[in-house]
Amino acid sequence: MIKASVVGATGYTGIELVKILSRHPRVKISSLTTRSEEPVSLDKLVSSLPKGHGLKLETFSLVNVASNSDVIFLALPHTQAMDLAHDFYKAGKIVIDLSADFRIRQAKLYEVWYGHKHTKKELLGDAVYGLSEAFRDEIRKAKLIANPGCYATSLLLVLKPVLEEKLVELDSIVADSKSGVSGAGKKLSETTHFCSVNENFSAYKVNQHQHTPEVEAILAKFAAKKVNITFVPHLLPIDRGILSTIYMKKKKGVKAKKIYQAFKSAYEKEPFVRIRPEGQFPAVKDVAYTNFCDIGIWASDRSDRVIVISAIDNLLKGASGQAVQNMNIRCGFPEDMGLL
């Protein structure tokens, strides 16, 4: 049994962490903290908790959380997690950061995309990128895990097999992604008001989304060379979920059968990646409230194009579910424990 804390337990990802950890057979929740100065009812936030659970939200205290935790999840906004991650890391705790603060290894690149000085750049080299299916061996030994972005997860799981097998042209990758409104977090903004989102569909941050450098850095590892993608995110008038459609050009001489085989070989033993039969494609509802990434593939010898569609729940496989998956890997638990 390990003791786990969630710092920032009242946001969307924090609430999902509480739900998962409260039913995890090898976890005792030791601390749930909030930045709110107003009283917040945990039972109102997480209505699925059993009677007599004994959990409560507390005002954050570094000393209390550090002294009572083995694993600490940071469910804080970007730019607000790095200092706490540093403090808990130096205290010898396992830190799983759901913000972007340690996803990008180059501090200057982070500062360009997030508009904030990185105050703990000395830890960037120690952080392990937490894409579970790609970096499992590194995660097993990590003390600081940078949980991937939701869009990044939906793209990287698609691109990993074809780049590692060198099956597509690196300058041909176009990613068209759609996300539910919860991906923007709880903070109010004009673009996420009901009247803006309802009966609407729009692109935003066209080829300028902050997940772009994160994605390209990992793609460069898969391909062993620099990769640039065209990435356009869109806002869907739904609560949760991401559907990504990735368009690529096959390398000359690559047969469609090789494309399908690459995905099968990469993921047939993975507990949370499901490859659809040929000609079938996933929908957001197929993965909602789960930690699965479903993938459908179109490839044909009549065309040099490859189209791959992925679907995830942005709050689970795109955030809290993958964070617990990484905790399971790090702590030696079955990878699907508490997630099925």
VEXKEDREN-459529 format. One record per residue (C-alpha): residue number from 0; residue in one letter; x, y, z. Coordinates in steps of 0.25 Angstrom, whole numbers, plus 2048, in hexadecimal, padded with zeros to 3 digits. Each point is the difference from the previous one (the first is absolute). Layout:
<nodes>
+-----+------+-----+-----+-----+
| seq | type |  px |  py |  pz |
+-----+------+-----+-----+-----+
| NUM |    a |   X |   Y |   Z |
...
+-----+------+-----+-----+-----+
</nodes>
This chain:
<nodes>
+-----+------+-----+-----+-----+
| seq | type |  px |  py |  pz |
+-----+------+-----+-----+-----+
|   0 |    m | 800 | 800 | 800 |
|   1 |    i | 805 | 80E | 7FC |
|   2 |    k | 7FC | 80E | 805 |
|   3 |    a | 7FC | 809 | 7F5 |
|   4 |    s | 7FC | 80F | 800 |
|   5 |    v | 7FA | 809 | 7F5 |
|   6 |    v | 804 | 80E | 800 |
|   7 |    g | 7F5 | 808 | 7F9 |
|   8 |    a | 7F5 | 7F6 | 802 |
|   9 |    t | 7F4 | 809 | 7FC |
|  10 |    g | 804 | 802 | 7F2 |
|  11 |    y | 7FA | 7F6 | 7F5 |
|  12 |    t | 80D | 7F8 | 800 |
|  13 |    g | 801 | 800 | 80F |
|  14 |    i | 7F2 | 7FB | 802 |
|  15 |    e | 802 | 7F4 | 7F6 |
|  16 |    l | 80D | 7FD | 808 |
|  17 |    v | 7F8 | 7FF | 80D |
|  18 |    k | 7F6 | 7F7 | 7F9 |
|  19 |    i | 80A | 7F7 | 7FB |
|  20 |    l | 809 | 800 | 80D |
|  21 |    s | 7F4 | 7FE | 809 |
|  22 |    r | 7FD | 7F2 | 7FA |
|  23 |    h | 80F | 7FC | 7FE |
|  24 |    p | 802 | 7F4 | 808 |
|  25 |    r | 80F | 803 | 803 |
|  26 |    v | 7FE | 80F | 803 |
|  27 |    k | 7FC | 808 | 80C |
|  28 |    i | 7FD | 80E | 7FE |
|  29 |    s | 808 | 808 | 80A |
|  30 |    s | 7FD | 80F | 7FC |
|  31 |    l | 7F7 | 807 | 7F6 |
|  32 |    t | 803 | 80F | 7FF |
|  33 |    t | 7FA | 80C | 7FA |
|  34 |    r | 804 | 80E | 7FD |
|  35 |    s | 7F2 | 805 | 803 |
|  36 |    e | 7FE | 809 | 80C |
|  37 |    e | 7F2 | 7FD | 800 |
|  38 |    p | 7FB | 7F3 | 806 |
|  39 |    v | 7FE | 7F5 | 7F6 |
|  40 |    s | 7F8 | 7F3 | 802 |
|  41 |    l | 807 | 7F4 | 7FB |
|  42 |    d | 7F3 | 7F8 | 800 |
|  43 |    k | 7FA | 80B | 7F7 |
|  44 |    l | 80C | 7FF | 7F6 |
|  45 |    v | 801 | 7F1 | 800 |
|  46 |    s | 7F2 | 7FA | 802 |
|  47 |    s | 805 | 7F2 | 7FE |
|  48 |    l | 808 | 7FF | 80D |
|  49 |    p | 7FA | 7F5 | 80A |
|  50 |    k | 7FA | 804 | 80D |
|  51 |    g | 80A | 802 | 80B |
|  52 |    h | 80C | 802 | 7F7 |
|  53 |    g | 806 | 809 | 80A |
|  54 |    l | 807 | 808 | 7F5 |
|  55 |    k | 800 | 80F | 801 |
|  56 |    l | 806 | 80C | 7F8 |
|  57 |    e | 80A | 808 | 807 |
|  58 |    t | 808 | 80D | 7FE |
|  59 |    f | 80D | 7FD | 7FA |
|  60 |    s | 80C | 7FE | 80A |
|  61 |    l | 80D | 7FB | 7FA |
|  62 |    v | 805 | 7FA | 80D |
|  63 |    n | 7F3 | 7F8 | 802 |
|  64 |    v | 7FF | 7FB | 7F2 |
|  65 |    a | 80F | 7FC | 7FF |
|  66 |    s | 800 | 7F9 | 80E |
|  67 |    n | 7F4 | 7F8 | 7FD |
|  68 |    s | 802 | 7FC | 7F1 |
|  69 |    d | 808 | 7F6 | 7F8 |
|  70 |    v | 7FA | 805 | 7F3 |
|  71 |    i | 7FC | 80E | 7FD |
|  72 |    f | 7F7 | 804 | 7F4 |
|  73 |    l | 801 | 80E | 7FC |
|  74 |    a | 7F3 | 804 | 7F9 |
|  75 |    l | 803 | 80F | 7FF |
|  76 |    p | 800 | 80A | 7F4 |
|  77 |    h | 80C | 801 | 7F7 |
|  78 |    t | 80B | 809 | 806 |
|  79 |    q | 7FB | 7FE | 80E |
|  80 |    a | 805 | 7F2 | 803 |
|  81 |    m | 80F | 801 | 7FE |
|  82 |    d | 804 | 805 | 80D |
|  83 |    l | 7F7 | 7F6 | 808 |
|  84 |    a | 806 | 7F5 | 7F7 |
|  85 |    h | 80E | 804 | 804 |
|  86 |    d | 7FD | 800 | 80F |
|  87 |    f | 7F9 | 7F3 | 800 |
|  88 |    y | 80B | 7FA | 7F7 |
|  89 |    k | 80B | 805 | 809 |
|  90 |    a | 7F8 | 7FA | 80C |
|  91 |    g | 802 | 7F2 | 7F9 |
|  92 |    k | 7F1 | 7FE | 7FC |
|  93 |    i | 7FB | 7FB | 7F3 |
|  94 |    v | 7FA | 80B | 7F8 |
|  95 |    i | 7F6 | 7FF | 7F5 |
|  96 |    d | 7FE | 80E | 7FA |
|  97 |    l | 7F4 | 801 | 7F7 |
|  98 |    s | 804 | 80E | 7FB |
|  99 |    a | 809 | 803 | 7F5 |
| 100 |    d | 80B | 806 | 809 |
| 101 |    f | 80A | 7F4 | 7FD |
| 102 |    r | 7FB | 7FA | 7F3 |
| 103 |    i | 80A | 809 | 7F8 |
| 104 |    r | 80E | 7FE | 803 |
| 105 |    q | 805 | 80D | 7FA |
| 106 |    a | 7FD | 80B | 80A |
| 107 |    k | 800 | 80B | 7F5 |
| 108 |    l | 7F7 | 7F9 | 7F7 |
| 109 |    y | 7F6 | 7FE | 80C |
| 110 |    e | 801 | 80F | 803 |
| 111 |    v | 7FD | 803 | 7F2 |
| 112 |    w | 7F3 | 7F8 | 7FF |
| 113 |    y | 7FB | 802 | 80E |
| 114 |    g | 805 | 80E | 802 |
| 115 |    h | 806 | 7FE | 80E |
| 116 |    k | 80E | 7FE | 805 |
| 117 |    h | 803 | 7F2 | 804 |
| 118 |    t | 805 | 801 | 80F |
| 119 |    k | 805 | 7F2 | 801 |
| 120 |    k | 807 | 7FD | 7F3 |
| 121 |    e | 80A | 7F7 | 808 |
| 122 |    l | 7F5 | 7F6 | 801 |
| 123 |    l | 7FD | 7FF | 7F1 |
| 124 |    g | 80A | 7F6 | 7FE |
| 125 |    d | 7FB | 7F7 | 80B |
| 126 |    a | 7F2 | 800 | 7FC |
| 127 |    v | 7FB | 7F4 | 7F8 |
| 128 |    y | 7F5 | 802 | 7F6 |
| 129 |    g | 7F4 | 7F7 | 804 |
| 130 |    l | 7FB | 7FB | 7F3 |
| 131 |    s | 7FE | 7F2 | 806 |
| 132 |    e | 800 | 7F8 | 7F4 |
| 133 |    a | 80D | 806 | 7FB |
| 134 |    f | 809 | 802 | 80C |
| 135 |    r | 7FC | 7F5 | 80A |
| 136 |    d | 80E | 7FD | 804 |
| 137 |    e | 804 | 80E | 803 |
| 138 |    i | 7F3 | 802 | 808 |
| 139 |    r | 803 | 7F4 | 809 |
| 140 |    k | 80C | 807 | 805 |
| 141 |    a | 7FB | 80F | 800 |
| 142 |    k | 7FE | 809 | 80C |
| 143 |    l | 7FA | 80B | 7F7 |
| 144 |    i | 7F6 | 7FC | 7F5 |
| 145 |    a | 7FB | 80B | 7F6 |
| 146 |    n | 7F2 | 7FB | 7FD |
| 147 |    p | 7FE | 803 | 7F1 |
| 148 |    g | 7F6 | 80A | 7FA |
| 149 |    c | 7F2 | 7FA | 7FC |
| 150 |    y | 802 | 804 | 7F1 |
| 151 |    a | 80E | 7FB | 801 |
| 152 |    t | 7FC | 7F2 | 804 |
| 153 |    s | 7F5 | 7FF | 7F5 |
| 154 |    l | 80B | 803 | 7F6 |
| 155 |    l | 80C | 7F9 | 805 |
| 156 |    l | 7FA | 7F3 | 802 |
| 157 |    v | 7FC | 801 | 7F1 |
| 158 |    l | 80D | 804 | 7FB |
| 159 |    k | 809 | 7F7 | 808 |
| 160 |    p | 7FF | 7F4 | 7F8 |
| 161 |    v | 801 | 806 | 7F2 |
| 162 |    l | 80C | 809 | 804 |
| 163 |    e | 808 | 7F5 | 807 |
| 164 |    e | 7FE | 7F7 | 7F4 |
| 165 |    k | 803 | 80B | 7F6 |
| 166 |    l | 7F4 | 7FE | 7F8 |
| 167 |    v | 7FB | 80F | 7FD |
| 168 |    e | 807 | 80C | 7FB |
| 169 |    l | 803 | 809 | 80C |
| 170 |    d | 7FC | 80D | 7F9 |
| 171 |    s | 7F2 | 7FB | 7FD |
| 172 |    i | 7F9 | 7FF | 80E |
| 173 |    v | 7F4 | 808 | 802 |
| 174 |    a | 7F8 | 7FF | 80C |
| 175 |    d | 7F1 | 804 | 801 |
| 176 |    s | 7FB | 7FF | 80F |
| 177 |    k | 7F3 | 803 | 807 |
| 178 |    s | 7FF | 801 | 80F |
| 179 |    g | 7F4 | 802 | 80A |
| 180 |    v | 7FF | 80C | 808 |
| 181 |    s | 806 | 7FA | 80D |
| 182 |    g | 80E | 800 | 7F9 |
| 183 |    a | 800 | 80F | 803 |
| 184 |    g | 7FF | 7FE | 80F |
| 185 |    k | 7F7 | 806 | 80A |
| 186 |    k | 804 | 80F | 7FF |
| 187 |    l | 7F6 | 808 | 7F9 |
| 188 |    s | 802 | 806 | 7F3 |
| 189 |    e | 7F8 | 807 | 7F5 |
| 190 |    t | 803 | 7F4 | 7F6 |
| 191 |    t | 7FB | 7F6 | 809 |
| 192 |    h | 7F3 | 806 | 805 |
| 193 |    f | 7F3 | 7F8 | 7FD |
| 194 |    c | 7FC | 80A | 7F6 |
| 195 |    s | 80D | 800 | 7F8 |
| 196 |    v | 801 | 7F1 | 800 |
| 197 |    n | 7F2 | 7FB | 7FE |
| 198 |    e | 7FC | 7FD | 7F2 |
| 199 |    n | 80E | 804 | 7FB |
| 200 |    f | 80C | 7FA | 7FB |
| 201 |    s | 80D | 808 | 7FE |
| 202 |    a | 80F | 7FF | 7FE |
| 203 |    y | 80A | 807 | 80A |
| 204 |    k | 80F | 802 | 801 |
| 205 |    v | 802 | 7FC | 7F2 |
| 206 |    n | 80E | 7F9 | 7FF |
| 207 |    q | 803 | 808 | 80D |
| 208 |    h | 7FB | 7F7 | 80B |
| 209 |    q | 809 | 7FE | 80C |
| 210 |    h | 800 | 7F1 | 7FE |
| 211 |    t | 808 | 801 | 7F3 |
| 212 |    p | 80E | 801 | 805 |
| 213 |    e | 7FD | 7F5 | 80A |
| 214 |    v | 7FB | 7F7 | 7F5 |
| 215 |    e | 80B | 803 | 7F6 |
| 216 |    a | 80B | 7FD | 80B |
| 217 |    i | 7FA | 7F2 | 802 |
| 218 |    l | 7FE | 7FE | 7F1 |
| 219 |    a | 80F | 803 | 7FE |
| 220 |    k | 803 | 7F5 | 80A |
| 221 |    f | 7F8 | 7F6 | 7F8 |
| 222 |    a | 805 | 804 | 7F3 |
| 223 |    a | 80F | 803 | 805 |
| 224 |    k | 7FF | 80D | 7F8 |
| 225 |    k | 7F9 | 80D | 800 |
| 226 |    v | 7F1 | 800 | 7FD |
| 227 |    n | 7F7 | 80B | 7FE |
| 228 |    i | 7F1 | 7FE | 7FF |
| 229 |    t | 7F4 | 809 | 7FC |
| 230 |    f | 7F6 | 800 | 80C |
| 231 |    v | 7F2 | 806 | 801 |
| 232 |    p | 7F8 | 7FE | 80C |
| 233 |    h | 7F1 | 803 | 800 |
| 234 |    l | 7F6 | 802 | 80C |
| 235 |    l | 7F4 | 7F6 | 800 |
| 236 |    p | 7F3 | 804 | 807 |
| 237 |    i | 801 | 7F3 | 809 |
| 238 |    d | 805 | 7FE | 80E |
| 239 |    r | 80C | 7F7 | 7FE |
| 240 |    g | 807 | 7F8 | 7F6 |
| 241 |    i | 80A | 802 | 7F4 |
| 242 |    l | 7FF | 7FB | 7F2 |
| 243 |    s | 80D | 802 | 7F8 |
| 244 |    t | 801 | 7FD | 7F1 |
| 245 |    i | 80F | 7FF | 7FB |
| 246 |    y | 803 | 801 | 7F2 |
| 247 |    m | 80E | 7FA | 7FB |
| 248 |    k | 807 | 7FC | 7F3 |
| 249 |    k | 806 | 7F3 | 7FE |
| 250 |    k | 80E | 7FE | 7FD |
| 251 |    k | 802 | 7FB | 7F2 |
| 252 |    g | 7FE | 7F1 | 7FF |
| 253 |    v | 7F9 | 7FE | 80D |
| 254 |    k | 7F4 | 7F7 | 7FF |
| 255 |    a | 7F3 | 802 | 808 |
| 256 |    k | 802 | 7F3 | 807 |
| 257 |    k | 80D | 805 | 806 |
| 258 |    i | 7F8 | 80C | 806 |
| 259 |    y | 7F6 | 7F7 | 806 |
| 260 |    q | 80A | 7F6 | 806 |
| 261 |    a | 808 | 80B | 806 |
| 262 |    f | 7F4 | 804 | 809 |
| 263 |    k | 7FD | 7F2 | 803 |
| 264 |    s | 80F | 7FD | 804 |
| 265 |    a | 801 | 80D | 808 |
| 266 |    y | 7F3 | 7FE | 808 |
| 267 |    e | 7FB | 7F2 | 801 |
| 268 |    k | 805 | 7FE | 80E |
| 269 |    e | 7FC | 80E | 805 |
| 270 |    p | 7F5 | 800 | 80A |
| 271 |    f | 7FB | 80E | 7FC |
| 272 |    v | 802 | 801 | 7F1 |
| 273 |    r | 7F5 | 7F9 | 7F7 |
| 274 |    i | 802 | 7FF | 7F1 |
| 275 |    r | 7F3 | 800 | 7F9 |
| 276 |    p | 7FE | 7F5 | 7F5 |
| 277 |    e | 803 | 805 | 7F2 |
| 278 |    g | 7F6 | 80A | 7FB |
| 279 |    q | 7FA | 803 | 80E |
| 280 |    f | 803 | 80D | 807 |
| 281 |    p | 7FE | 805 | 80E |
| 282 |    a | 7F7 | 80B | 806 |
| 283 |    v | 801 | 808 | 80C |
| 284 |    k | 7F5 | 7F8 | 807 |
| 285 |    d | 807 | 7F3 | 7FE |
| 286 |    v | 80B | 805 | 80A |
| 287 |    a | 7F9 | 80A | 809 |
| 288 |    y | 802 | 7FD | 80F |
| 289 |    t | 80B | 7F6 | 7FD |
| 290 |    n | 80F | 800 | 7FF |
| 291 |    f | 800 | 7FA | 7F2 |
| 292 |    c | 806 | 806 | 7F3 |
| 293 |    d | 7F8 | 7FA | 7F4 |
| 294 |    i | 807 | 801 | 7F3 |
| 295 |    g | 7FA | 7FD | 7F2 |
| 296 |    i | 809 | 800 | 7F3 |
| 297 |    w | 7FE | 802 | 7F1 |
| 298 |    a | 80B | 7FC | 7F7 |
| 299 |    s | 7FF | 7FB | 7F2 |
| 300 |    d | 80A | 7FC | 7F5 |
| 301 |    r | 7F8 | 809 | 7F6 |
| 302 |    s | 804 | 80C | 808 |
| 303 |    d | 80D | 806 | 806 |
| 304 |    r | 7F7 | 806 | 80B |
| 305 |    v | 7FE | 7FA | 80E |
| 306 |    i | 7F5 | 805 | 809 |
| 307 |    v | 800 | 7FC | 80F |
| 308 |    i | 7F5 | 804 | 80A |
| 309 |    s | 801 | 7FF | 80F |
| 310 |    a | 7F6 | 803 | 80B |
| 311 |    i | 803 | 802 | 80F |
| 312 |    d | 7FA | 806 | 80C |
| 313 |    n | 808 | 80C | 802 |
| 314 |    l | 7FE | 800 | 80F |
| 315 |    l | 804 | 7F1 | 802 |
| 316 |    k | 809 | 7FB | 7F5 |
| 317 |    g | 804 | 80E | 7FD |
| 318 |    a | 802 | 804 | 80F |
| 319 |    s | 7FC | 7F9 | 80D |
| 320 |    g | 7FF | 7F2 | 7FB |
| 321 |    q | 80D | 800 | 7FA |
| 322 |    a | 806 | 806 | 80C |
| 323 |    v | 7FB | 7F4 | 808 |
| 324 |    q | 805 | 7F7 | 7F6 |
| 325 |    n | 80E | 806 | 801 |
| 326 |    m | 7FF | 7FF | 810 |
| 327 |    n | 7FC | 7F1 | 7FE |
| 328 |    i | 80D | 7FE | 7F7 |
| 329 |    r | 809 | 808 | 80A |
| 330 |    c | 7FB | 7F8 | 80C |
| 331 |    g | 800 | 7F3 | 7FA |
| 332 |    f | 7F1 | 7FE | 800 |
| 333 |    p | 7F8 | 7F9 | 7F4 |
| 334 |    e | 7FF | 80B | 7F6 |
| 335 |    d | 7F1 | 800 | 7FF |
| 336 |    m | 7FE | 7FF | 80F |
| 337 |    g | 7F5 | 80A | 804 |
| 338 |    l | 7FD | 804 | 7F2 |
| 339 |    l | 7F7 | 7F5 | 7FB |
+-----+------+-----+-----+-----+
</nodes>
